[in-house]
């Protein structure tokens, strides 16, 4: 995932989009490999898109942000360079913007339905998308491209718009059919994380197919030990080893 925007790297805006997409991908049975935040700089966007599209381990790349009407929204231009495609006015997007402006005029929110350069920026996209995705919440479109077998999903940065396009357009068409991983959690009160090093090291060797991690929560005074994987039986085996080890140290699990 590539999250684009100066506001993310300056600390003004929390990147909730990446967290939300990571949760949705996990629930749909897809593992997110990495999240990269990039400034609104054309070459930096180009470099990161090319880097991710060239990663042989990736089947899908998600790009959010920078699709708006102002000069600092540079994602479409950068994608044109990264993909080697000209920018063209997408007719369907232009017509959608025109309809939206007409409704806004009728609601007395704007004075004119005439398209300006800012509106056209949102309709000027890299040529040849696999699909143009409907944005029922806002104006900028969602897009899908395919580059040598890797799909590139382009989404607005406004969370409400991104979530609507992802849930309504991307999930059912492109991501359905997967299965969420099996997850087992052990929650221990006042447990010392360092005491679990031996058993965590052991599970790395005996259960390499199960992701095992420890996550201390200083607010609740809990240590969460989490096991996840595609095979529920193997996940339960690993969780059972953790339970027995915790009991040997005198800890008892608490209900989540």
SVG drawing of the C-alpha trace seen along z (x, -y; Angstrom):
<svg xmlns="http://www.w3.org/2000/svg" viewBox="-32 -32 47 61">
<polyline fill="none" stroke="black" stroke-width="0.4" points="0.0,0.0 1.2,-3.5 -0.3,-6.4 0.3,-9.7 0.2,-13.1 2.4,-15.7 -0.1,-15.9 0.7,-12.3 4.4,-12.8 4.2,-16.2 2.1,-14.7 -1.0,-16.8 -3.1,-13.8 -3.2,-10.3 -3.0,-7.6 -6.2,-5.8 -6.7,-4.6 -3.8,-2.2 -5.0,-0.7 -8.6,-0.3 -7.4,1.4 -5.1,3.7 -8.0,4.8 -10.2,5.4 -7.5,7.3 -6.9,9.6 -10.6,10.3 -10.7,11.1 -7.8,13.5 -5.1,11.2 -1.8,10.5 -0.5,6.9 3.3,6.9 4.1,3.2 2.8,-0.3 4.8,-3.2 4.0,-6.9 5.1,-9.2 5.1,-13.0 3.2,-14.9 6.3,-14.8 5.9,-13.5 9.2,-11.6 8.9,-10.1 5.4,-8.7 6.8,-7.4 9.7,-5.7 7.5,-4.0 4.9,-2.8 7.5,-1.3 9.2,0.3 6.0,2.0 4.8,3.0 8.2,4.6 8.0,6.6 7.5,10.3 5.8,11.1 3.0,8.6 -0.2,9.3 -2.0,6.1 -0.9,2.5 -3.2,0.0 -2.5,-3.7 -4.5,-6.4 -4.5,-10.2 -3.6,-13.0 -6.5,-12.8 -8.1,-16.1 -8.6,-19.3 -5.7,-21.4 -2.1,-21.8 -0.6,-19.7 -2.7,-16.7 -0.1,-15.0 -0.9,-11.3 -2.5,-11.1 0.4,-12.9 2.9,-10.7 1.0,-7.5 1.1,-8.6 4.9,-8.7 5.2,-5.5 2.9,-3.5 4.2,-5.2 0.7,-6.4 -0.6,-9.7 -3.2,-11.6 -6.6,-11.7 -10.0,-13.1 -12.1,-10.1 -15.6,-10.8 -17.5,-8.8 -15.7,-10.7 -16.2,-14.1 -19.9,-13.4 -20.1,-12.3 -18.5,-15.5 -20.9,-17.5 -23.9,-15.8 -22.6,-16.3 -22.0,-20.0 -25.6,-20.4 -26.9,-18.9 -24.8,-21.2 -26.1,-24.2 -29.7,-23.0 -28.8,-22.8 -27.4,-26.3 -23.9,-25.0 -22.1,-26.5 -23.0,-29.3 -22.0,-27.5 -22.0,-24.0 -19.3,-25.0 -16.2,-22.8 -13.0,-24.6 -9.4,-23.3 -9.6,-21.9 -12.6,-19.7 -10.8,-18.6 -7.8,-17.5 -9.9,-14.9 -11.1,-13.6 -7.7,-13.6 -6.3,-10.1 -3.6,-7.8 -5.0,-6.1 -6.2,-2.5 -7.5,-1.7 -8.8,1.9 -11.8,0.2 -13.1,-3.1 -14.7,-2.7 -17.8,-4.6 -17.4,-7.1 -20.9,-7.7 -19.5,-9.8 -17.3,-12.3 -15.9,-13.4 -12.5,-11.8 -12.8,-8.3 -11.3,-5.1 -9.2,-3.3 -7.8,0.1 -4.8,0.8 -3.0,4.0 0.7,4.1 2.3,7.4 -0.1,9.3 -0.1,7.0 -3.2,4.9 -2.9,1.3 -5.9,-0.2 -6.0,-4.0 -8.2,-5.5 -9.0,-8.9 -7.5,-9.9 -10.7,-11.1 -11.6,-8.2 -15.3,-8.2 -14.7,-8.1 -12.0,-5.5 -14.0,-3.2 -17.1,-3.4 -15.1,-2.5 -13.2,0.2 -16.3,1.9 -18.7,1.4 -16.4,1.8 -13.2,3.5 -14.1,6.1 -16.9,7.9 -15.2,7.8 -11.5,8.3 -10.9,9.6 -13.8,12.1 -13.2,15.8 -10.4,15.6 -10.6,16.9 -9.6,14.9 -6.7,16.5 -7.4,18.4 -6.5,16.4 -6.0,17.4 -5.2,14.9 -3.9,15.3 -4.3,12.3 -2.3,12.2 -2.5,9.6 0.8,8.2 2.9,10.7 6.5,9.9 7.1,10.0 10.7,11.0 9.9,14.2 8.2,15.6 11.3,15.4 12.1,19.2 8.7,20.4 8.4,17.8 11.7,18.9 10.7,22.5 7.5,21.8 9.4,20.1 11.1,23.4 8.3,25.9 5.5,23.8 7.0,21.7 3.6,21.6 2.0,19.8 2.7,16.1 3.2,15.7 3.7,12.3 3.6,10.6 2.0,7.2 2.2,5.5 -0.6,3.1 0.5,0.7 -2.9,-0.9 -4.7,2.4 -1.6,4.0 -2.1,6.9 0.3,8.9 -1.4,10.2 0.1,13.3 -1.4,13.8 -1.2,16.8 -2.5,16.6 -2.3,18.8 -4.2,20.5 -4.5,23.9 -6.7,23.6 -5.3,26.9 -1.7,25.6 -2.8,22.2 -4.5,24.1 -1.4,26.2 0.8,23.1 -1.7,21.4 -1.8,24.5 2.0,24.4 1.7,20.8 -1.0,21.5 1.0,24.3 4.1,22.2 2.2,19.3 0.7,21.6 4.1,22.9 5.1,19.3 2.0,18.9 0.0,16.7 -3.6,17.4 -5.4,16.1 -8.1,13.4 -11.1,13.2 -10.8,10.5"/>
</svg>
